[in-house]
Amino acid sequence: MIHAELITASMRLLGPDEYAAVMAELDAIRRERTLDALKRIGDLAKDKPIESRVAKYVQLRDARAAGNKAHDEIDRAYKECLEAIEASFLASAHEQGVSGFKTQHGTVFSEEQVLASIADEAAFFNFVLEEGDLDFFERRIKVTHIREYAKMNGGRFPPGLNIFREFKMKVRRS
């Protein structure tokens, strides 16, 4: 405990750049050790009894979920901060009557983003049929519907598809 207190007190003496460098180095060490430990656990798991593997799997899954939750909270805060700064750029550009800014750190520019949703499905689909232009749609297959179709048709899949099956083992907490 004395070592941790000494290190903490010493870090307070560092300037912002040195502090950031030390923290980055500590993060890199923690990341490397975590990766090594997880690799070892994965490599050794096959030799353990099923009961131990299931317990370790559940423990690791919980740890991963907690880490992801913490990461998501921090990521959300970063996104909100970036969005606030972007909004301030837009307001400043509007106030100054410009479309962007060029600085030594980077260039800020205005770009229009177009988003669309269907307001009247019948009108839009009739338009597409009349135009004969299917490029309004993206090519994607709804896998859940394919499963439903196969279930209702004796296991047969629609023609013209490549079907890939992958079996995985799942773990449910007891």
C-alpha positions, 0 to 999 in steps of 0.5 A: 500500500505504501508503494501505491501512495508514493506513486500517487503522490509522485504523479501529482508532481508531474506536469500534464504531458508527463502525467498523460505519458505515464498513464498511457504507459500504464494503460498499455501495460494493463492492456498487454497483461490482460491480453496475455492472461486471456490467451493463457486462460483460453489455451488452458481451458481445454484441459479443465473439467467441464464444470470449471470451464463453464464457471470460467466462461460465465465469469469471463462473460460477466467481466466482458459485459462490465468492461463493455458497459464501462467503455460504452459509458465513456464512449457515449460521453466522448460522442456527446462532447464531440457533438457539442463541439460540432454544434458550436462549429455550426453556430460559429460558421452560421454567425460568421457566414462561412462554411468552414474554418481552416486552422493549424490543427485541422480543417472544419467544413460543412457537409449536408447529410441526407436521411430518409424514411418512408412516410407513405409506404404505398405511394413510395412502392408504387413510385418504385414499381412505376419507375422500375428503379430498384436502386432505392433499396439496399440488397440485404436478406432478412435471415429471420424471415428465411428461417420462418420460410424454411420452417413453414416449407418443410426445411426448404429454403428459397431458391437462389440463396447460399445458406451457411450454417454454423453451430456454436455452443451457448452457455446459459447461467444456472 
